[in-house]
Amino acid sequence: MRTESKPCLELWVSVLEKALEDLYYDPPEIRENLTTCENSRVTQELYWKNQAQAWFKSRSKGFNSFEGICLILGLEASWIRKKLYQQGLL
C-alpha cells in the first residue's frame, strides 16, 4: 500500500462506501403509483446503480478506478468483486 495521508485515505474510503451504497439501491417494485418527482428520483438512483456496477466490474487500474482505490487502501479487488457477484449485485 502506498503511503497516503489520513485525509486522502478517508476520502477513498468514502468513495468506495458511496459506490457500495449506490450498488445496493433497491428500487420500489411498482413505479406507476409514484409521483413524477418520485419516479424521477428512482430513475436517477437506477442510473447511479448501473454506474456503480460498471465501476466495480471495470478492470482499469487508473487513479480513481475500483482497482486503483483498492490498491491505495490495501484491499483485494478480486475478493470484493467475488462477494458482490455472489450477492447478485454484479
N, C-alpha and C positions, 0 to 999 in steps of 0.2 A: 504494500500500500504506500502510496506517495505521502510525504509529509505535507499536510494541509493544515491551515489554521482552523480552530474550532468553529468560528462562524461559517467558514466555507463548507465544512463537513455538515453542519446543521442545515445549511441551505440545500445540499444534495440529498440529505435525508428527507427534507420537506418535499422536494421534487418527487422522490420515489413514493412517499406517502400519498401525495396528491394523485399520482398516476394509479396507484392501487385503489384509491377512493373512486376515481373515475371508472376503473375496470370493474369494480364491484357494484356499480349502479344497476338497480333492478327497476325497470320501468313498470308503470301500472299496466295490468293486463287489458283493461278496457279503456281506450282513449277517447271514445266517442262521447262520453259523458263529461269530459273535461272542458273547461273554458278555453277560449282561444289562447289566453296567456299561459294557462297550464300546459296546453298542447305544445306551445312554443318552447316552454321550459323543458318538456320531455324530449322534444326534438333536439334541443341543444345538448342535453345530457347524453343522449344516444350518440350524438356526433363525438363528444369527448370520450365516451366509452370506446367507440371504434378507433379513435386516435390512440388511446391507451393500448388497445390490443395490438395495433400496428407497431407501436413503440416497443412493447415487450417482445414481440416476435422478431424485430429487426436484429440482424447480426452485425450492424455497424458498431465500430469501436470508437466513434467520434466523441468529441468532448462532452456533449450533452445527450449522448445516446444511453440506452439502458445499460448496455455492457460497459460503456465508459464510466458511468456513475458507479456501477458495481465494482469496477477496478479501483476507483477512488476510495470507496467505502470498505474495500476488502471483502466484498460479498461474492458468492459464486452464482453468476448469472444463470448458468445452465440448471442449477438446482432449483432456483426460484422459478424459472420458466417451467420446469418439470412439474412443480407443485401447482402452478397456475393451470397447466394443461389437465392435470388430474382433477382439479376442481371444475373443469369445463369452462374456464374463463377465457381460454385462448383457443 
